[in-house]
Amino acid sequence: MDPIWAVGLMTGTVLDGNIDVALLRTDGETIAEFGAYDLVPYPAEINVILAEALAQARAWNFEGPEPAIFAEAEALLTRAQSEAVRQVVEGAGLSMGDIGVVGFHGQTVLHRAPTPARLGATRQLGDGALMAQILGCDVGYDFRSADMAAGGQGAPLSAIYHKALLETAGAPRGTAVLNLGGVANVTWRGEDGSIAAFDTGPANAPINDFVRARGRGEMDVDGALALAGTVDEALLAERLTMDYMTRPYPKSLDRFDFGHDWCAGLSTEDGAATLTAFSAAAVGCALDLLPTRPDRLIVCGGGRRNPALMAALNARAGVVAEPAEVMGWRGDAVEAECFALLAVRSLRGLPISFPTSTGVPAPMTGGRIARA
């Protein structure tokens, strides 16, 4: 298959009010060209509805009928993301007729990892058929459900794209990719081209939630609070004894699996510092689980913009952490680009999840295709 233009969409669990839209020309295996990228804001009322949908999802917890707000939020966000696609495509001097497929991740409202006793479950809001109808373009969506039905974790799905990025850039062995979103995930590449990937622990979500709860804004901007605080080393050491830290991969997380209540007795500055240190130290624990420990991390996602978190990675994870831009990548665009590539792989019937990333029994395809 010749490379085609694909559009990838991503909205993270931190609910920052924006839609990541990225164009990528790819055959699903290699990166032929990076296209336009933009951060398109949601209308304000949609973010309010999404926040309420997240709250109701936690109360629902996959038991009984879905909350009615899901359908309302799904229709609104699908229309808003469709408009964002059209805006970015046309702004790049293309038309929807030039686009082979759109990779529509949707908004994750709940993710429950599997246990030995039951399959996992996941819910992303997003109506692929409606988007295909609006845009007149094939849409790949619902990328996680088939993986989980086969016994997988449903996450992370970024491993195959991270591998393509590393190989396109000719990155030396010992280089891994870390994504810092609501949670953090790492992708490792072996000498033989094999991959391993899993969620390492929390990243931005508990820090943001803590700062918001203290009435200090939506996030710790530039890590200022953490840099002004002191880490409670005793609390941190206790937290690092949690089972997840040493549990073998594959493993995955929901954004709420690690909260901030354990820092309730600390000042805002000390709490931010301690939560930031925990996110970084959890990455260090994760690196110890890999077949060989990387000595360099290329960091994608919003967390790379937090100087306190990046410094903590170097100090507490025992690794050189550098932002994606040192490789010529667009650190904010990587997740959206990933779903562009995954949509093309779904079109081609190529695997998107693997035993060493999500824990499925064998490499498997995934994602549903809504035809134009």
Backbone hydrogen bonds, N-H to C=O, Kabsch-Sander energy under -0.5 kcal/mol:
donor,donor_aa,acceptor,acceptor_aa,energy
4,I,26,T,-2.4
5,W,98,D,-0.5
6,A,24,L,-2.6
7,V,101,V,-2.0
8,G,22,A,-3.1
9,L,103,G,-2.2
10,M,20,D,-1.7
11,T,106,G,-0.6
15,L,12,G,-1.2
19,I,40,V,-2.6
20,D,10,M,-2.7
20,D,18,N,-0.5
21,V,19,I,-0.5
21,V,38,D,-2.4
22,A,8,G,-2.3
23,L,36,A,-2.8
24,L,6,A,-2.5
25,R,33,E,-3.0
26,T,4,I,-2.3
26,T,24,L,-0.7
27,D,30,T,-0.9
28,G,30,T,-0.5
32,A,25,R,-2.2
32,A,30,T,-0.7
33,E,25,R,-1.5
35,G,23,L,-2.7
38,D,21,V,-2.3
40,V,19,I,-2.8
40,V,38,D,-0.6
42,Y,17,G,-3.0
46,I,43,P,-1.6
47,N,43,P,-1.0
48,V,44,A,-1.3
49,I,45,E,-1.8
50,L,46,I,-2.8
51,A,47,N,-2.2
52,E,48,V,-1.8
53,A,49,I,-2.4
54,L,50,L,-2.4
55,A,51,A,-1.9
56,Q,52,E,-2.6
57,A,53,A,-2.2
58,R,54,L,-1.7
59,A,55,A,-1.4
60,W,56,Q,-2.4
61,N,57,A,-3.0
63,E,60,W,-1.8
64,G,62,F,-0.5
70,F,67,P,-1.7
71,A,68,A,-0.7
72,E,68,A,-1.1
73,A,69,I,-2.9
74,E,70,F,-2.8
75,A,71,A,-2.1
76,L,72,E,-1.9
77,L,73,A,-2.8
78,T,74,E,-2.1
79,R,75,A,-2.0
80,A,76,L,-2.3
81,Q,77,L,-2.8
82,S,78,T,-2.1
83,E,79,R,-2.1
84,A,80,A,-1.9
85,V,81,Q,-2.3
86,R,82,S,-2.3
87,Q,83,E,-2.4
88,V,84,A,-2.3
89,V,85,V,-2.8
90,E,86,R,-2.6
91,G,87,Q,-1.8
92,A,88,V,-1.2
92,A,89,V,-0.5
93,G,90,E,-1.6
94,L,89,V,-2.0
98,D,95,S,-2.0
99,I,96,M,-1.3
100,G,5,W,-3.1
101,V,5,W,-0.9
102,V,138,D,-1.9
103,G,7,V,-4.0
104,F,102,V,-0.8
104,F,140,G,-3.2
105,H,9,L,-0.8
105,H,103,G,-0.8
107,Q,125,L,-2.3
108,T,106,G,-0.6
109,V,123,R,-2.6
110,L,123,R,-1.2
112,R,121,A,-3.6
113,A,111,H,-0.5
115,T,118,R,-2.2
118,R,115,T,-0.9
121,A,112,R,-2.3
123,R,110,L,-2.4
125,L,107,Q,-3.0
128,G,126,G,-0.9
131,M,127,D,-2.1
132,A,128,G,-2.5
133,Q,129,A,-2.0
134,I,130,L,-2.5
135,L,131,M,-2.8
136,G,132,A,-1.9
137,C,132,A,-0.8
139,V,370,A,-2.5
140,G,102,V,-3.3
141,Y,368,R,-2.6
142,D,104,F,-0.6
148,M,144,R,-1.9
149,A,145,S,-2.4
150,A,146,A,-1.3
151,G,148,M,-1.6
152,G,147,D,-2.9
153,Q,358,T,-2.4
161,Y,158,S,-0.5
162,H,158,S,-2.8
163,K,159,A,-2.5
164,A,160,I,-1.5
165,L,161,Y,-2.5
166,L,162,H,-2.6
167,E,163,K,-2.5
168,T,164,A,-2.5
169,A,165,L,-2.1
170,G,166,L,-0.5
170,G,167,E,-0.6
171,A,166,L,-2.5
175,T,172,P,-1.0
176,A,174,G,-0.5
176,A,296,R,-2.4
177,V,187,T,-2.2
178,L,298,I,-2.5
179,N,185,N,-3.0
180,L,178,L,-0.5
180,L,300,C,-2.4
181,G,179,N,-0.8
181,G,183,V,-2.2
184,A,201,G,-2.7
185,N,179,N,-1.8
186,V,198,F,-2.3
187,T,177,V,-2.5
188,W,196,A,-3.3
190,G,194,S,-2.9
193,G,190,G,-1.9
196,A,188,W,-2.0
197,A,356,T,-2.0
198,F,186,V,-1.5
199,D,251,K,-2.0
200,T,184,A,-2.1
201,G,184,A,-1.0
203,A,182,G,-1.7
204,N,181,G,-2.8
205,A,182,G,-1.7
208,N,204,N,-3.1
209,D,205,A,-2.8
210,F,206,P,-2.2
211,V,207,I,-2.5
212,R,208,N,-2.7
213,A,209,D,-2.4
214,R,210,F,-1.6
215,G,212,R,-1.6
216,R,211,V,-2.4
221,V,219,M,-1.5
223,G,220,D,-2.4
224,A,221,V,-2.0
227,L,223,G,-2.7
228,A,224,A,-1.2
229,G,225,L,-0.7
229,G,226,A,-1.0
233,E,231,V,-1.3
236,L,232,D,-2.4
237,A,233,E,-2.6
238,E,234,A,-2.0
239,R,235,L,-2.2
240,L,236,L,-2.0
241,T,238,E,-1.4
242,M,239,R,-1.7
245,M,242,M,-1.3
246,T,242,M,-0.5
246,T,243,D,-1.1
247,R,243,D,-1.2
257,D,254,D,-1.9
259,G,257,D,-0.5
263,C,260,H,-2.1
264,A,261,D,-2.1
266,L,263,C,-1.8
271,G,267,S,-2.9
272,A,268,T,-2.3
273,A,269,E,-2.3
274,T,270,D,-2.3
275,L,271,G,-2.7
276,T,272,A,-2.2
277,A,273,A,-2.2
278,F,274,T,-2.0
279,S,275,L,-2.2
280,A,276,T,-1.8
281,A,277,A,-3.0
282,A,278,F,-2.5
283,V,279,S,-1.1
284,G,280,A,-1.6
285,C,281,A,-2.1
286,A,282,A,-2.0
287,L,283,V,-2.4
288,D,284,G,-1.3
289,L,285,C,-0.5
289,L,286,A,-1.5
290,L,286,A,-0.5
290,L,287,L,-0.9
295,D,174,G,-1.5
296,R,174,G,-1.6
297,L,320,V,-3.1
298,I,176,A,-2.7
299,V,297,L,-0.6
299,V,322,E,-3.1
300,C,178,L,-3.0
301,G,331,G,-2.2
303,G,180,L,-2.2
304,R,301,G,-1.6
305,R,302,G,-1.9
306,N,303,G,-1.7
310,M,306,N,-2.4
311,A,307,P,-2.3
312,A,308,A,-2.0
313,L,309,L,-1.9
314,N,310,M,-1.6
315,A,311,A,-2.1
316,R,312,A,-3.5
317,A,312,A,-0.6
317,A,313,L,-1.7
319,V,313,L,-0.7
320,V,295,D,-1.8
321,A,319,V,-0.7
322,E,297,L,-2.7
322,E,320,V,-0.5
324,A,299,V,-2.1
326,V,323,P,-2.0
327,M,324,A,-2.0
328,G,325,E,-1.5
329,W,324,A,-1.6
331,G,329,W,-0.9
333,A,330,R,-1.4
334,V,330,R,-1.0
337,E,333,A,-3.0
338,C,334,V,-2.3
339,F,335,E,-1.4
340,A,336,A,-1.3
341,L,337,E,-2.2
342,L,338,C,-2.6
343,A,339,F,-1.6
344,V,340,A,-1.7
345,R,341,L,-2.4
346,S,342,L,-2.4
347,L,343,A,-2.1
348,R,344,V,-1.9
349,G,345,R,-0.8
349,G,346,S,-0.6
350,L,345,R,-2.6
352,I,364,M,-2.6
353,S,364,M,-1.6
357,S,354,F,-1.7
358,T,354,F,-2.1
359,G,354,F,-1.6
360,V,354,F,-0.7
364,M,353,S,-2.1
367,G,142,D,-0.6
368,R,141,Y,-3.4
370,A,139,V,-3.2
370,A,368,R,-0.6
371,R,369,I,-0.7
